Amino acid sequence: MITQNQLNDMRAVDIRTVDKAALSDVSGFQFDTTLSQEERAAQIISLTKNPYCFRYEDTAVKVEFAEDGPPLQDVMSGFLVRQKSGL
């Protein structure tokens, strides 16, 4: 189980100084939408090591979450579609 301090450390990563090569590349990941929100969060953490900062091919990505924001699945799907389209 991830502690609040660990999540705070993950959230605090500075995208401008992070080693891009050390970030998990999510370009080939398949996310299981049949899992509960809690199970998907655990899957994302296990796959990315840091849900706030990861890589999509050669692009470093830093995300922030809002309590009333859209589901991560929707945000990531939109991002990946835009990346694949070259936008």
ABEGO torsion letter per residue (X at the ends): XBBAAAAAAAAABBAAABBAAABBBAAABBBBAABBAAAAAAAAAAAAGBAABBBBEABBBBBBBBAABBBAAAAAAAAAAAAAAGX
